[in-house]
Every structure is written in C-alpha cells, then in structure tokens.
Amino acid sequence: MTSDDSPSIPRAGAARLEVRRVLKARPERVFAAWTSPDQLRQWWGPAAVTCVSAEVDLRPGGRYRIGNRFPDGKIIWIVGEFEVVTPPHELVYTWRSEPGPGSRERVTVRFEPRGDGTEVVVVHEHIPDEPTRDRHEQGWVGCLDGLAEYLAHAA
C-alpha cells in the first residue's frame, strides 16, 4: 500500500480509536457512498462480511440500521441515531450492536478534501473494552478497504 491509500490507526487507548484513509474521490462522492443505502450495501463491512440490509434516515435524530452477515451465517445489526449531519463534511452518530451488550458508542466521520481526493477520518468513542476496540479497528479498516474498492470501480 502507498501512503495515500493505506489506513493509519493511532493507538489512543481502549475507549477510543481513530482510522484514516485517503480515497481517490471527491468528498461529495464519498459522503454519498457512506449515506446512500443502495451504495452502502455494495461496500460496507470487512472482508468476508456481507451487508444484507441498510436503512438510513439521514437527518439529525434520524436512525440507521445496517445488517452484517458473517461467514458463519450469523447476522449482527448495527443501529443508531444521527446527531450531526453536515453534507459532505461530517457525520456524528450513536452506535450499538444487536445482539450485544447494549453499550452506546459514538462515531464521528469527517470527509476532508485532499487534492483530488478525500481523507476519511473515523473516530469511534465510548468503546467498552480493549477486545471490542480491536474488533472495531479491524472492522473499520476493512470497511475503508471496501469503500476504496467500490469507489475505484463504481460508475
């Protein structure tokens, strides 16, 4: 991987993680891929995970629901509510997995222009423990890999 497309994952402790990736698409295009249910279903999830459903009510107070099918057939639902929606610059939303312990985490995604591309900065906070943080880290890196691939081949 080159420095332009490799994820950078600073270790900031168990309660928070940050993942960055520069993508070869304008912020408007990346924001649309992140928030459109039809596009989300095509790229969301790390390798070997399939997005089986994506519902997005893109407004402050609106809810989202994303279904991830794992290779063993198990489906985990990621659900939450949008707190901030500022196209094409920023999203802030709550994050909870079902089934799961019910912890309420928060994700901030910034879409920052970088030349002809966009740096996506994902900050995931209020993570309950180190093993969960590590799983989220792997998931976000995989999602950004999928998004980069999708944007490279999407019309």
C-alpha positions as CSV (number, residue, x, y, z in Angstrom):
1,M,0.0,0.0,0.0
2,T,1.1,3.5,-0.6
3,S,0.9,6.3,1.9
4,D,-2.0,7.7,0.0
5,D,-4.3,4.7,0.4
6,S,-3.1,2.9,3.5
7,P,-5.1,3.2,6.7
8,S,-3.4,4.9,9.7
9,I,-4.6,3.7,13.1
10,P,-3.2,5.7,16.0
11,R,-3.5,3.8,19.3
12,A,-5.3,6.2,21.6
13,G,-6.4,3.8,24.4
14,A,-9.2,1.3,24.9
15,A,-12.0,3.8,24.9
16,R,-11.3,5.4,21.5
17,L,-9.9,4.7,18.1
18,E,-9.2,6.7,15.0
19,V,-8.8,5.3,11.5
20,R,-7.8,7.5,8.5
21,R,-7.7,6.7,4.8
22,V,-7.3,8.9,1.7
23,L,-9.6,7.9,-1.1
24,K,-9.5,8.9,-4.8
25,A,-12.9,10.6,-4.9
26,R,-14.3,14.0,-4.0
27,P,-16.0,14.5,-0.6
28,E,-19.4,14.7,-2.2
29,R,-19.0,11.3,-3.8
30,V,-17.6,9.6,-0.7
31,F,-20.3,11.2,1.5
32,A,-23.0,9.8,-0.9
33,A,-21.4,6.3,-0.8
34,W,-21.4,6.4,3.0
35,T,-25.0,7.6,3.4
36,S,-27.0,6.0,0.5
37,P,-28.5,2.6,1.5
38,D,-28.1,1.2,-2.1
39,Q,-24.4,2.2,-2.1
40,L,-23.7,1.1,1.5
41,R,-25.0,-2.4,0.7
42,Q,-22.3,-2.7,-2.0
43,W,-19.2,-1.9,0.1
44,W,-20.0,-2.0,3.8
45,G,-18.2,-4.5,6.0
46,P,-14.8,-6.0,6.3
47,A,-13.7,-8.9,4.1
48,A,-15.9,-11.9,4.2
49,V,-18.8,-9.9,5.8
50,T,-21.8,-9.1,3.6
51,C,-24.1,-6.2,4.2
52,V,-27.6,-7.7,4.0
53,S,-29.6,-4.6,4.7
54,A,-29.0,-0.8,5.1
55,E,-31.6,1.7,6.2
56,V,-30.7,5.3,6.6
57,D,-32.9,8.3,7.7
58,L,-30.2,10.9,7.1
59,R,-31.1,13.8,9.4
60,P,-30.3,14.8,13.0
61,G,-32.5,12.5,15.1
62,G,-32.9,10.1,12.1
63,R,-32.0,6.4,12.7
64,Y,-29.9,3.9,10.7
65,R,-29.8,0.1,10.7
66,I,-27.2,-2.0,8.9
67,G,-27.1,-5.8,8.8
68,N,-23.8,-7.6,8.7
69,R,-23.8,-11.3,7.8
70,F,-20.6,-13.1,8.9
71,P,-19.2,-16.2,7.2
72,D,-20.9,-18.5,9.8
73,G,-24.3,-17.1,8.8
74,K,-24.7,-15.0,12.0
75,I,-26.2,-11.5,11.4
76,I,-25.2,-8.6,13.6
77,W,-27.2,-5.4,13.4
78,I,-25.6,-2.0,13.8
79,V,-28.1,0.6,14.9
80,G,-28.0,4.2,16.0
81,E,-29.2,7.7,15.6
82,F,-27.6,10.6,13.7
83,E,-26.6,13.5,15.9
84,V,-24.9,15.7,13.3
85,V,-25.4,15.6,9.5
86,T,-23.3,18.1,7.6
87,P,-23.0,17.1,3.9
88,P,-20.4,16.5,2.6
89,H,-18.2,17.2,5.6
90,E,-19.2,15.3,8.7
91,L,-21.5,12.7,10.3
92,V,-21.8,12.0,14.0
93,Y,-24.0,9.1,15.2
94,T,-24.5,6.7,18.0
95,W,-23.5,3.0,17.5
96,R,-24.9,-0.1,19.1
97,S,-24.7,-3.7,18.1
98,E,-27.7,-6.1,18.3
99,P,-27.5,-8.6,19.7
100,G,-24.9,-7.1,22.1
101,P,-24.3,-5.7,25.5
102,G,-26.2,-2.5,24.7
103,S,-23.3,-0.1,25.1
104,R,-23.9,3.2,23.4
105,E,-20.8,4.2,21.4
106,R,-20.3,7.2,19.2
107,V,-18.8,7.5,15.7
108,T,-17.7,10.7,14.0
109,V,-16.8,10.5,10.3
110,R,-15.2,13.5,8.7
111,F,-14.7,13.8,4.9
112,E,-11.7,16.2,4.4
113,P,-10.7,17.3,0.9
114,R,-7.1,16.3,0.0
115,G,-6.3,17.5,-3.6
116,D,-8.5,15.4,-5.9
117,G,-9.3,13.0,-3.1
118,T,-10.8,12.8,0.3
119,E,-9.4,11.8,3.6
120,V,-11.9,9.9,5.6
121,V,-11.4,10.2,9.3
122,V,-13.4,7.8,11.5
123,V,-13.3,8.4,15.3
124,H,-15.0,5.7,17.3
125,E,-15.5,6.6,21.0
126,H,-17.0,5.2,24.2
127,I,-15.9,1.7,23.4
128,P,-16.3,-0.5,26.5
129,D,-13.1,-2.6,26.4
130,E,-9.9,-3.4,24.5
131,P,-11.1,-6.6,22.7
132,T,-14.2,-4.6,21.4
133,R,-11.9,-1.8,20.4
134,D,-9.6,-4.2,18.4
135,R,-12.7,-5.7,16.6
136,H,-13.9,-2.2,15.7
137,E,-10.4,-1.3,14.4
138,Q,-10.4,-4.4,12.1
139,G,-13.9,-3.6,11.0
140,W,-13.2,0.0,10.1
141,V,-10.0,-0.9,8.2
142,G,-12.0,-3.5,6.3
143,C,-14.9,-1.1,5.6
144,L,-12.5,1.5,4.3
145,D,-10.8,-1.1,2.1
146,G,-14.2,-2.0,0.7
147,L,-15.2,1.7,0.2
148,A,-11.9,2.3,-1.7
149,E,-12.5,-0.7,-3.9
150,Y,-16.2,0.3,-4.5
151,L,-15.2,3.9,-5.4
152,A,-12.5,2.7,-7.8
153,H,-15.0,0.6,-9.8
154,A,-18.3,2.4,-9.4
155,A,-19.6,4.4,-12.2
